[in-house]
Amino acid sequence: MAEVRNITWEGRGVRLSYTPRWSNVIDHVEIKSHDGDPLPMTETGYRSHFFGPVDPVLTMDEIEAMVRDWLDTEAAKPAWQDYVLRSQQLSLF
């Protein structure tokens, strides 16, 4: 059964869903922006990520910390910085 948590990152609503031992084999995290706007690791605002399995099963606090670190790491990259700059400026084309 998935655990769900809504967080705010950089003013954006983000839904986290964590399913430990998905299919009894591997852990699964889904990351989705509330408004469908891009996030640093996904242009679509949705990311599915499999990992582990991790023993013991992670808590939602650990999942949140992992995702926030991932968001922060990807947000520091030039591609995301460029996206943020472009999204703040009006374009005639």
N, C-alpha and C positions, 0 to 999 in steps of 0.2 A: 504494500500500500504506500502510495506517495505521500510525503509530507510537503506542505505548501507554505511559503512565506512570501509576503509582499514587502519589498524594501524600496527605499529611495536612494538613488545614486546620482549625484550631480544634478539634482532637481528632477530626475526622470523616475517614473514608477517602473519597477521591475518585479516580475513574478518569478520566484524560484520554486521548482518542484524537484524533490529528491526521492528516488526510489532505490533503496539499498537492495542488493541481490535481485535486480531485475532479471527475470527468467531464471532465478536461482543461481545466477552465474556472475553477474557483473553489476556494478552500481551505475546509476543513471541520474543525470541532472539536466533539467530543462530550464532555460533562461529565456524570458520573453518580456519585451518592453510593453507596458500597458497600452501605449498609443500606436504600436507598430513601427515607430521610428527606429532607425539604426542604433546599434550599440557598438562599442569599439571592436568587438569580436564578431559582429554579424551585420551585414548591410540590410537584412530583412527584419531585424528586431527579434529574431528567434534563433536559438542555438540549442542543439541537443548534444550532450557530451557523455560518453561512456568511459568509465575508469574502474580500476580496482580489480577484484573486490578489495575493500579495505577492512582489515580487522583491527579493532572492533569497528562496527558500523559508526559512521560519523554522525554527529548531532547537527541539527539545523543551524546552530551557531557556527559550527565549523564549516558547514557548506556556505553559509553567508560570507564568512571571512575569506574563504577560498575564491568565491565569485567576485567579491569586492577587490581582492588582490588582482585577479585576472582582468577585471574592468580597468583598474588603475594602470596596470602594466600596458595593456593595449592602448589606453587613452594617451599614454606618453609618446606613442609612435607618431611619426610625421603624417601618415595617412589619416589618422583620426584628427590630429590638429588641423590639417587642411580641411577636412569635412566640417569641423566646428567653425572655422573661419568662413568657409563658403556658405554655411547655413545662416550665418549672421548678416551676410551681405545680400542686398537685392541684386538681381541679375536681369538684364534686359533681354537675354537670350536663353 
